[in-house]
Structure formats: structure tokens, C-alpha cells
Amino acid sequence: MSFFARIVTRSALGVAFARSMSTEAAPAVTATRKVVVPRPRGQVDTPESFLKAIGRGCEKYTEKFKDWDHLFKANTIALKHEMGIGAKQRKWILMWTNKFRLGIDPYLIRTSKKHTMKRTERLARAKRRRND
């Protein structure tokens, strides 16, 4: 065992680091995650009502979800490749499904109106101010 290996392997973190630096192939381990599907509660009892409650344009994807279980078992890959949902809505849906699992009922969080002007509009306005 080399001097470097003896120093690194003295701690648990060092062992993991030493294994990652090893040239030997690591055994393939596939972990399956158990997905908890919460029961519908309150006025949120269908995927349609859930997506409408969280807002931000997610209600237009109601036809993509078959039922309640399908909504809560969908992962990022399924939402992206199989259903064709964009990144912002995908992250928003996954965040709210996780919050619902933790017991937080969905509510609408509106976006700020302060920074809604597009970059091109801001540049045009700044250019007009300079010319005046």
C-alpha cells in the first residue's frame, strides 16, 4: 500500500475517495427508490385540481397525467422525455409534489412583477434615455 493510500484510508471519507481514485471497476448497484403517494386531501383530489392550485402554467399539462398515482410517481426523466414538460414547469411540479408529501397543501405563489421586462426592452429604454 502506498504512502498516499495509507493516509487517505484512515477516515471514512478517505476510504470513499480512495475507492473513487481506484482503477478497478466498481460493482454496479442499482438503487430503487420507494415513492410515497399521499392521499388526496381537501379540495386537491385530482391531478387537474393539483396543477391548477400550484399555478404557473402547469394546468395546461393536466391531460399528461393519467391519475393521482401517476402524478406523484413521475420523475424528472418521465416528465421531460415522455411527457414533454419544460424545465420551469417540471421543477415547479416536482417541488410541489414533494411539499404535498410533507403535508403542505398547494397554494398559488405569484411571480414578481418587478423584473418582468425583457432584456431587449430594458436595453431599448436605456438607449432612448441616453439619446434624450
Secondary structure, 3 states (H helix, E strand, C coil): CCHHHHHHCCCHHHHHHHHHHCCCCCCCCCCCCCCCCCCCECCECCHHHHHHHHCCCHHHHHHHCCCHHHHHHCCHHHHHHHCCCCHHHHHHHHHHHHHHHCCCCCCCCCCCCCCCCCHHHHHHHHHHHHHC
